[in-house]
Amino acid sequence: MGRQFFGTDGIRGRTNAGVMTAEIAMKVGQAAGTHFLRGKHRHRVVIGKDTRLSGYMLENAMVAGFTSVGMDVVLLGPMPTPAVALLTRELRADVGVMISASHNPYEDNGIKLFGPDGFKLSDEDELAIESMLGQALPLADSPQIGRARRIEDARGRYIHAVKGSVPHNIRLDGLKIVVDCANGAAYQVAPSAVWELGAEVIAVGVSPNGKNINDKCGSTHLDLIKETVVASGADIGIALDGDADRLIVVDEMGQTVDGDQLMALIGTQLHQRGELRGGGVVATVMSNLGLERYLNGLGLNLERTKVGDRYVLERMKEGGFNVGGEQSGHMIMLDHGTTGDGTVAALQVLSALVQSGKKASELLHLFDPVPQLLKNVRFSGGKPLEAESVKKVIADAEAQLAGRGRLVIRPSGTEPVIRVMAEGDDAAEVEQVVDAICEAVKAAV
């Protein structure tokens, strides 16, 4: 069976339409529950969610699905995605569920599944679950129907864990920090963790109403945090997305610090302490050439993968790396968790800020990004990248940029769009190359 439901990061879509209905959520619960009913023990699933209005509907539907096949359910309420991964392992659960569409608007929602080890499911597990969605699955006998309960200390457990990622001698006293939680899953835990370490916290994006998640706030809409940092005279700002697995930083001057700069900083810090594993950092094909050159200057490598944090994680596990991420702000530190964690990444940055004694603008801009341009070309059908005319233009562009730049051309995995990205030392040349390829793609469709 093909991937009708699961994409590169679980199941996602507009709620009450397509794949994101209460009926399908219940079936996913039944299928995932059935798939993980292994052994004679009493089985358990952990379910967390972000702050979307539809979270109530999908949460209840999944509780019905899991309990109907004999799984007990532990409900966490609004919690970051990495908290679900953590508590899945801590509570010895057989499966974990995060109900979230990450940085998407509130009308969308999604379902992410974690195995008992706290890692996102493999392709094989997802395909096995998807194959069950059209089947009539065996239900538990009446005495074996599962129970559901909420645990009240989930937030405290997660806060304790993320604070544990910081050395005990590190305090944030004297720092004024703006924390933007995108009106999402971390609206309680992230400001609390930073405050408990001693900082003065100015929290924004912490008033969720079910419809304002990621709305003009958070890591994908930085105007609010930039204005707040500058107006308040804060030392630094940290912006999370709706499920808090992504981090973008703003320095005291209101300048954006993206995931590439954060990987450079964290990788450098660990390298200097002799704690960086794998000989470098893992990122995607979209990370800036400036990051690669910077790491090479330290004798480190930048390993590149396809776009998607799951591919970054796969390469990290294969190669023994402990730092990886995406330019968009997903930061994976396997010493501290099994998935991207914006709050943990923020605390590593804040620790480095304290230890350096520098201003954020001095510490966090370790390299100058080379000019990079990304354009999308929408098409209605066919395979434009297979056209000989397009292949020739791409080959010419690669020859033109050889040794001085990079070209990445890929079809979107979610819509009929070809993404054309080039980077190099000459901004005008980069623009000319991208435009030439875009025109060739348009002419071929």
Secondary structure as UniProt FT lines:
FT   TURN            8..9
FT   STRAND          10..15
FT   TURN            18..19
FT   HELIX           22..35
FT   STRAND          44..49
FT   TURN            53..54
FT   HELIX           55..68
FT   TURN            69..70
FT   STRAND          72..78
FT   HELIX           81..90
FT   TURN            91..92
FT   STRAND          95..99
FT   TURN            102..103
FT   TURN            106..107
FT   STRAND          108..114
FT   TURN            116..117
FT   HELIX           123..132
FT   TURN            133..134
FT   HELIX           142..144
FT   STRAND          148..150
FT   TURN            152..153
FT   HELIX           154..163
FT   TURN            164..165
FT   TURN            168..169
FT   TURN            173..174
FT   STRAND          176..180
FT   TURN            182..183
FT   TURN            185..188
FT   HELIX           189..196
FT   TURN            197..198
FT   STRAND          200..204
FT   TURN            213..214
FT   TURN            219..220
FT   HELIX           223..232
FT   STRAND          236..240
FT   TURN            242..243
FT   STRAND          246..251
FT   TURN            252..253
FT   STRAND          256..257
FT   HELIX           259..272
FT   TURN            273..274
FT   TURN            278..279
FT   STRAND          280..284
FT   TURN            285..286
FT   HELIX           289..297
FT   TURN            298..299
FT   STRAND          301..305
FT   HELIX           309..319
FT   STRAND          323..325
FT   TURN            327..328
FT   STRAND          330..333
FT   TURN            334..336
FT   HELIX           342..356
FT   HELIX           360..363
FT   STRAND          372..378
FT   HELIX           384..386
FT   HELIX           388..401
FT   TURN            402..404
FT   STRAND          405..411
FT   STRAND          417..424
FT   HELIX           427..444
//
